[in-house]
Amino acid sequence: MPISSISSTSQNLYSQNENSIKNQKDLFTGKKNEHSIFLEHLMAVAGPSRFGANALTFAQLDRSMDIIKPQVISDHMPIFYSFPSEKNNTKIFSWNLLADTHKNNNYQNIEIPESIYTIPKNELEYFYTKNKISATWLYYDLSTEIYLSKNFSKKTIINEILLGSNKGVEYLLSFLNKEYKQSRLADLKKGNQDIEQSLRNREIARNSLIKHINSLPHNELCNSDIYSSIVKSLKINHTINNGSLSIANRERTLINNDKLLRKISENDFLILQECFNPKLINEKINTQTTNNKKFNYIEHKYNNSDDYCSIMYDSSKYTAKYVEKFHLGRNKPCIMGLFTNNTNNHSLIMCSIHYPGEEKNTENLSQIISLIDRVNIDNTEDIYIGGDFNQIKSELEAKYNLLPSITSKALGLKIISAQGASMSGPDWNGAYQGKTIDHMLTNQQGKAKALDIKYLK
């Protein structure tokens, strides 16, 4: 079916009217095997230039979520870099797989009902970020407490709330008034305050929210904007923890896409950021290789996060001579490796980088360059510093140009980017929306191209 013919069908499939909600399959047990239809829907309403590979490959939003056109979630397209040369002729694949917790930014697809802004700001301080109520914190907090509740997380209760039935309204009000105020199951918002102050602020905010909802006519609550927003938050919560955005389901979706894995296996190096289960991905890619090609992998994560950084390399062509695992900023894992070509003994330096985007100085870039200087002994190695830099090309160039050139051997690096390869949304930095934040710093001539979307369907 051509994309142009999907729109009206999509509107029917994903409409938010009451009948469509009531006619949906059970959220927990209903089959969700309409992946290809959903991909066509995403492409029809927003186009592939806005939705990256993670949205398309993993169907970021389940069909049951009733959100027709999500706007705010940053995403990344896989990038193929090609560097033809007599010594190495290197092909590199780079992809941020979005394994970390910023998937909670999906809650920002829910609008804050105007009536909530009638609650004094000082009472809702816990839910505020930068002088506005954060949909992420408000709806994450509320939906998580319901799903973790022993009394209210039963699927029969959740489904009644989703349907907006009289029982559903009663269940929601009962949860709010009996458990929500004091419960401590959801993660506490981190900030500059100590834990006890944050707990007090959360209790005050929850109290004020409960009081506001209790003040609404209960017989009209199921038709209110605030009830609709709570229903959406429950669906997003399910999607993140048990649906298409859960690590287990995203993993399953990726490793079963033979066409995509086969395309990935055509490269010499795979540099991955926010990668989940590098070992399994490496194993599945090796099932798609030809000509005795075999990938080995290097992985690194910082603290107890599921956010891995990885370098996978064709061990039939290259040998890893030296590996440095490090992190940038608070928690961004990175890897640098020195590899030697098994045929001609020529060396190259490969880096998989996850760069903190809010840095204003050159501290992190200086750290990367200093590590390269330690192994770039005779200045003959090819240098590839690739990954998610969380900033646009001009900003990265400005920082590189500020480095004290007299102290570095990694001179003359250029920045290569693929147009449309990443879509930074307003969940990260509104000024970057739709702009590329994945790059490669290198001393080689080459080109970059985002993956053809046909491999994601």
PLY file of the C-alpha trace (Angstrom):
ply
format ascii 1.0
element vertex 457
property float x
property float y
property float z
element edge 456
property int vertex1
property int vertex2
end_header
0.00 0.00 0.00
1.55 3.38 -0.95
2.28 5.78 1.88
-0.07 8.41 0.45
-3.03 6.08 0.93
-2.34 5.37 4.58
-3.52 8.62 6.16
-7.27 8.03 6.34
-6.72 4.43 7.42
-4.31 5.57 10.10
-6.73 8.15 11.42
-9.30 5.38 11.84
-6.84 2.96 13.41
-5.45 5.44 15.89
-8.38 7.75 16.58
-8.90 8.79 20.15
-12.68 8.71 20.29
-14.39 6.77 23.04
-15.63 3.96 20.79
-12.15 3.12 19.51
-10.84 3.01 23.07
-13.63 0.69 24.19
-13.21 -1.58 21.19
-9.47 -2.03 21.68
-8.08 -5.40 22.65
-6.97 -6.02 26.21
-3.84 -3.91 26.72
-2.02 -6.78 28.40
-3.10 -9.78 26.31
-4.19 -8.35 22.95
-2.02 -9.18 19.95
0.19 -6.41 18.63
1.37 -7.94 15.38
0.50 -4.90 13.24
4.07 -3.62 13.20
4.23 -2.88 9.48
0.92 -1.01 9.58
2.20 1.10 12.42
5.42 1.93 10.60
3.40 3.09 7.61
1.28 5.14 9.96
4.34 6.87 11.44
5.71 7.61 8.00
2.33 8.89 6.80
1.76 11.35 9.62
5.30 12.59 10.07
7.55 11.30 7.34
10.83 9.39 7.70
12.80 12.62 8.02
11.33 13.15 11.50
11.14 9.59 12.75
14.46 7.85 13.01
15.43 4.23 13.04
14.49 3.60 16.64
10.94 4.82 16.13
10.60 2.83 12.93
12.44 -0.33 13.88
10.98 -0.65 17.33
7.63 1.15 16.74
8.25 3.49 19.65
4.55 3.94 20.30
2.26 0.93 20.56
-0.97 1.02 18.59
-2.93 1.18 21.85
-1.42 4.51 22.86
-3.85 6.62 20.81
-1.26 9.31 20.17
-1.58 10.11 16.49
1.43 12.33 15.91
4.15 12.24 18.58
6.29 15.33 18.38
9.06 15.48 20.88
11.24 12.41 21.09
14.80 12.65 19.81
15.87 9.80 17.58
18.78 8.58 15.49
19.15 7.02 12.07
21.97 4.51 11.52
24.83 6.02 9.51
27.18 4.36 7.03
30.62 5.96 6.71
32.85 5.01 3.81
36.57 5.85 3.71
38.21 4.44 0.57
42.01 4.30 0.70
44.85 2.08 -0.45
45.73 1.05 3.09
42.41 0.35 4.79
39.31 1.10 2.68
37.28 1.27 5.89
33.51 0.96 6.21
31.98 2.07 9.50
28.43 1.76 10.81
27.31 4.09 13.64
24.03 4.02 15.59
22.65 5.28 18.89
20.09 2.67 19.97
18.45 4.80 22.68
18.73 2.29 25.52
18.83 4.80 28.37
16.08 6.26 30.51
15.33 9.30 28.35
12.65 7.14 26.74
10.59 8.57 29.62
10.52 11.71 27.49
7.68 9.99 25.64
5.49 11.40 28.41
6.06 14.81 26.87
3.66 13.80 24.12
0.89 14.39 26.67
-0.35 17.94 27.00
-0.72 19.41 30.48
-4.43 20.27 31.00
-4.95 23.99 31.52
-6.78 23.39 34.79
-3.60 22.02 36.39
-1.96 25.41 35.91
-4.60 26.86 38.26
-2.79 25.06 41.08
-0.27 27.47 42.68
3.21 26.94 41.30
4.80 26.75 44.75
2.59 23.74 45.53
3.59 21.88 42.36
7.27 22.77 42.55
8.27 19.10 42.43
6.76 18.71 38.96
8.25 21.91 37.54
11.27 22.15 35.25
12.48 25.50 33.92
9.35 27.40 35.00
6.88 24.98 33.44
5.25 21.77 34.53
7.20 18.78 33.24
4.90 16.23 31.62
7.71 13.71 32.06
7.84 14.06 35.82
4.11 14.51 36.39
2.92 11.55 34.32
5.87 9.29 35.04
5.29 9.78 38.75
1.55 9.12 38.67
1.50 6.22 36.19
4.46 4.47 37.82
2.81 4.54 41.25
-0.34 2.95 39.82
1.58 0.22 38.00
3.71 -0.60 41.04
0.77 -0.61 43.44
-0.16 -4.05 44.80
-3.80 -3.01 45.09
-4.38 -1.11 41.85
-2.02 -2.67 39.27
-4.30 -5.62 38.50
-5.05 -5.72 34.78
-8.82 -5.69 35.40
-8.48 -2.43 37.33
-6.10 -0.83 34.83
-8.39 -1.75 31.94
-11.41 -0.19 33.67
-9.41 3.03 34.15
-8.38 2.94 30.49
-11.99 2.50 29.39
-13.18 5.46 31.47
-16.00 3.41 32.98
-17.71 4.33 36.24
-15.65 1.63 37.94
-12.52 3.03 36.34
-13.20 6.50 37.75
-13.84 4.98 41.18
-10.60 3.00 41.01
-8.58 6.07 40.03
-10.05 8.23 42.80
-9.54 5.44 45.31
-5.90 5.08 44.30
-5.28 8.82 44.51
-6.86 9.19 47.93
-5.58 5.98 49.52
-2.09 5.41 48.15
-0.70 8.10 45.87
0.14 10.79 48.42
2.46 8.69 50.59
3.75 6.04 48.18
7.49 5.95 47.52
7.68 3.36 44.73
8.46 5.76 41.86
11.99 7.10 41.48
12.54 10.37 43.28
13.23 13.39 41.10
16.88 14.31 41.45
17.82 17.91 41.95
19.83 20.29 44.07
17.77 19.60 47.18
18.44 16.85 49.68
16.34 13.69 49.65
14.12 14.66 52.56
13.29 18.04 51.02
12.52 16.39 47.68
10.23 13.90 49.42
8.40 16.75 51.15
8.05 18.63 47.85
6.70 15.50 46.18
4.12 14.96 48.91
2.99 18.59 48.68
2.68 18.36 44.89
0.77 15.10 45.04
-1.56 16.48 47.72
-2.36 19.51 45.59
-2.95 17.39 42.49
-5.26 15.03 44.40
-7.18 17.97 45.87
-7.63 19.44 42.40
-8.90 16.19 40.88
-11.25 15.64 43.82
-12.75 19.09 43.19
-13.87 18.13 39.68
-17.42 16.76 39.20
-16.93 13.01 39.43
-19.69 12.25 36.94
-17.81 14.31 34.34
-14.30 13.20 35.23
-14.03 10.45 32.60
-14.60 13.05 29.85
-12.12 15.57 31.22
-8.73 16.47 29.78
-7.04 15.43 32.99
-8.55 11.94 32.90
-7.57 11.58 29.25
-4.00 12.58 30.08
-3.82 10.00 32.88
-5.06 7.29 30.51
-2.35 8.23 28.00
0.29 8.15 30.73
-0.73 4.60 31.67
-0.41 3.50 28.06
3.00 5.11 27.69
4.13 3.53 30.94
3.07 0.12 29.65
4.82 0.72 26.34
8.07 1.68 28.08
8.12 -1.19 30.56
6.25 -4.00 28.83
5.46 -2.90 25.28
7.48 -2.00 22.22
9.89 0.29 24.08
10.87 -2.31 26.68
14.42 -3.57 26.31
13.25 -7.17 25.85
10.87 -6.33 23.01
13.25 -3.93 21.28
15.96 -6.57 21.49
13.65 -9.18 19.98
12.59 -6.86 17.18
16.17 -6.01 16.21
17.64 -9.50 16.26
14.77 -10.83 14.13
15.34 -8.24 11.38
17.66 -10.31 9.18
17.57 -7.76 6.38
18.86 -5.00 8.65
21.47 -7.21 10.33
22.73 -8.38 6.94
23.14 -4.78 5.81
24.97 -3.89 9.03
27.33 -6.87 8.62
28.69 -5.45 5.34
30.82 -3.00 7.37
34.24 -3.37 8.97
33.40 -1.59 12.22
30.16 -1.03 14.12
30.24 1.76 16.70
27.17 1.75 18.92
26.00 4.07 21.67
23.19 3.48 24.18
23.38 -0.12 23.09
21.51 -2.90 24.90
23.02 -6.40 25.08
26.03 -5.99 22.74
26.87 -9.69 23.09
23.53 -10.80 21.66
23.61 -8.22 18.87
27.14 -9.34 17.95
26.04 -12.99 17.86
23.05 -12.25 15.63
25.10 -10.13 13.22
27.54 -13.03 12.87
24.67 -15.22 11.65
24.34 -12.89 8.64
27.98 -12.57 7.59
29.58 -14.12 4.50
33.11 -15.10 3.35
34.26 -16.29 6.80
33.73 -12.81 8.20
33.37 -12.76 11.99
32.76 -9.83 14.32
34.28 -9.55 17.77
33.00 -6.92 20.16
34.21 -4.60 22.90
31.68 -3.25 25.38
31.66 -0.71 28.16
29.05 0.68 30.53
29.35 3.08 33.42
27.94 2.28 36.87
24.81 0.09 36.78
23.23 1.54 33.67
21.86 -0.51 30.75
23.46 2.10 28.50
26.35 0.27 26.80
28.90 1.64 24.39
30.33 -0.88 21.96
32.80 -1.34 19.12
32.28 -4.42 16.95
34.94 -5.20 14.37
35.63 -7.70 11.61
38.24 -9.92 13.27
39.10 -11.57 9.95
40.39 -8.20 8.77
41.48 -6.37 11.95
43.14 -7.15 15.28
42.56 -5.06 18.41
45.97 -4.03 19.79
44.94 -1.62 22.54
41.59 -0.64 24.10
40.79 2.27 26.41
37.39 2.38 28.16
36.38 5.69 29.69
33.42 7.96 30.28
32.61 11.59 29.56
30.61 13.89 31.81
28.63 12.20 34.55
27.82 8.89 32.90
28.51 8.66 29.14
30.51 5.47 28.36
33.01 5.63 25.50
35.61 3.33 23.93
38.82 4.00 22.03
40.66 1.18 20.28
43.87 0.81 18.28
43.40 -1.76 15.50
45.83 -3.24 12.99
44.96 -4.42 9.51
45.80 -8.14 9.33
46.90 -7.87 5.70
49.21 -4.83 5.59
49.76 -4.11 9.31
48.48 -0.54 8.91
46.92 0.85 12.09
43.82 2.88 12.77
42.23 4.42 15.84
38.50 3.85 16.27
36.36 5.62 18.89
32.73 5.07 19.83
31.70 8.28 21.56
28.65 9.35 23.54
29.27 13.02 24.18
27.54 15.18 26.84
25.66 17.89 25.00
25.45 20.57 27.66
29.20 21.12 27.90
30.18 24.71 27.13
33.95 24.25 27.10
36.38 21.81 25.47
37.06 19.59 28.49
35.53 16.38 27.10
36.93 16.84 23.61
40.36 17.49 25.11
40.05 14.21 27.04
39.35 12.29 23.83
42.22 13.91 21.94
44.67 13.30 24.80
43.82 9.58 24.76
44.42 9.46 21.01
47.74 11.26 21.43
48.91 8.44 23.71
48.57 5.81 20.98
49.04 7.94 17.87
52.77 7.39 18.08
53.98 8.22 14.59
51.04 10.24 13.27
50.34 7.70 10.52
47.24 6.07 11.97
43.84 6.70 10.47
41.67 8.38 13.11
37.91 7.90 13.45
36.05 9.54 16.34
32.37 8.79 15.77
29.07 8.60 17.58
26.40 10.72 19.21
27.81 14.16 20.06
24.53 15.73 21.25
25.39 18.96 19.43
25.27 20.26 15.91
28.30 20.28 13.62
29.10 23.99 13.98
29.29 23.72 17.77
31.60 20.73 17.61
33.79 22.49 15.05
34.04 25.55 17.29
35.21 23.42 20.23
37.73 21.54 18.11
39.16 24.82 16.82
39.64 26.01 20.40
41.91 23.09 21.28
45.56 24.06 21.89
46.90 22.77 18.58
50.53 22.94 19.65
49.99 20.17 22.21
48.05 17.72 20.05
49.09 15.27 17.37
45.46 14.84 16.27
45.58 17.85 13.99
43.62 18.60 10.86
40.59 16.52 11.74
37.47 17.23 9.74
33.87 16.58 10.77
31.66 14.44 8.54
27.89 14.27 9.08
24.97 12.65 7.28
22.04 14.96 6.64
18.93 13.73 8.43
20.88 11.11 10.35
19.57 12.20 13.73
16.57 14.16 14.85
17.19 16.02 18.06
13.79 16.93 19.47
12.71 19.54 22.01
12.97 16.86 24.72
16.70 17.57 24.52
17.14 21.01 23.01
14.36 22.68 21.04
16.85 24.70 19.01
18.26 21.44 17.62
14.96 19.99 16.46
15.40 18.14 13.19
19.15 18.75 13.11
21.95 16.21 12.94
23.84 15.51 16.17
25.71 12.33 15.11
29.14 13.00 13.58
32.56 11.60 12.73
35.86 13.43 13.34
38.53 11.99 11.08
41.79 12.67 9.27
40.57 10.69 6.24
38.54 11.59 3.16
35.15 9.96 3.21
31.40 10.32 3.06
28.39 9.56 5.23
24.92 8.34 4.40
21.91 7.60 6.58
20.49 4.11 6.28
17.83 3.62 3.61
14.53 3.35 5.43
13.56 0.20 3.51
15.82 -1.84 5.79
13.78 -0.86 8.85
10.37 -2.09 7.74
0 1
1 2
2 3
3 4
4 5
5 6
6 7
7 8
8 9
9 10
10 11
11 12
12 13
13 14
14 15
15 16
16 17
17 18
18 19
19 20
20 21
21 22
22 23
23 24
24 25
25 26
26 27
27 28
28 29
29 30
30 31
31 32
32 33
33 34
34 35
35 36
36 37
37 38
38 39
39 40
40 41
41 42
42 43
43 44
44 45
45 46
46 47
47 48
48 49
49 50
50 51
51 52
52 53
53 54
54 55
55 56
56 57
57 58
58 59
59 60
60 61
61 62
62 63
63 64
64 65
65 66
66 67
67 68
68 69
69 70
70 71
71 72
72 73
73 74
74 75
75 76
76 77
77 78
78 79
79 80
80 81
81 82
82 83
83 84
84 85
85 86
86 87
87 88
88 89
89 90
90 91
91 92
92 93
93 94
94 95
95 96
96 97
97 98
98 99
99 100
100 101
101 102
102 103
103 104
104 105
105 106
106 107
107 108
108 109
109 110
110 111
111 112
112 113
113 114
114 115
115 116
116 117
117 118
118 119
119 120
120 121
121 122
122 123
123 124
124 125
125 126
126 127
127 128
128 129
129 130
130 131
131 132
132 133
133 134
134 135
135 136
136 137
137 138
138 139
139 140
140 141
141 142
142 143
143 144
144 145
145 146
146 147
147 148
148 149
149 150
150 151
151 152
152 153
153 154
154 155
155 156
156 157
157 158
158 159
159 160
160 161
161 162
162 163
163 164
164 165
165 166
166 167
167 168
168 169
169 170
170 171
171 172
172 173
173 174
174 175
175 176
176 177
177 178
178 179
179 180
180 181
181 182
182 183
183 184
184 185
185 186
186 187
187 188
188 189
189 190
190 191
191 192
192 193
193 194
194 195
195 196
196 197
197 198
198 199
199 200
200 201
201 202
202 203
203 204
204 205
205 206
206 207
207 208
208 209
209 210
210 211
211 212
212 213
213 214
214 215
215 216
216 217
217 218
218 219
219 220
220 221
221 222
222 223
223 224
224 225
225 226
226 227
227 228
228 229
229 230
230 231
231 232
232 233
233 234
234 235
235 236
236 237
237 238
238 239
239 240
240 241
241 242
242 243
243 244
244 245
245 246
246 247
247 248
248 249
249 250
250 251
251 252
252 253
253 254
254 255
255 256
256 257
257 258
258 259
259 260
260 261
261 262
262 263
263 264
264 265
265 266
266 267
267 268
268 269
269 270
270 271
271 272
272 273
273 274
274 275
275 276
276 277
277 278
278 279
279 280
280 281
281 282
282 283
283 284
284 285
285 286
286 287
287 288
288 289
289 290
290 291
291 292
292 293
293 294
294 295
295 296
296 297
297 298
298 299
299 300
300 301
301 302
302 303
303 304
304 305
305 306
306 307
307 308
308 309
309 310
310 311
311 312
312 313
313 314
314 315
315 316
316 317
317 318
318 319
319 320
320 321
321 322
322 323
323 324
324 325
325 326
326 327
327 328
328 329
329 330
330 331
331 332
332 333
333 334
334 335
335 336
336 337
337 338
338 339
339 340
340 341
341 342
342 343
343 344
344 345
345 346
346 347
347 348
348 349
349 350
350 351
351 352
352 353
353 354
354 355
355 356
356 357
357 358
358 359
359 360
360 361
361 362
362 363
363 364
364 365
365 366
366 367
367 368
368 369
369 370
370 371
371 372
372 373
373 374
374 375
375 376
376 377
377 378
378 379
379 380
380 381
381 382
382 383
383 384
384 385
385 386
386 387
387 388
388 389
389 390
390 391
391 392
392 393
393 394
394 395
395 396
396 397
397 398
398 399
399 400
400 401
401 402
402 403
403 404
404 405
405 406
406 407
407 408
408 409
409 410
410 411
411 412
412 413
413 414
414 415
415 416
416 417
417 418
418 419
419 420
420 421
421 422
422 423
423 424
424 425
425 426
426 427
427 428
428 429
429 430
430 431
431 432
432 433
433 434
434 435
435 436
436 437
437 438
438 439
439 440
440 441
441 442
442 443
443 444
444 445
445 446
446 447
447 448
448 449
449 450
450 451
451 452
452 453
453 454
454 455
455 456
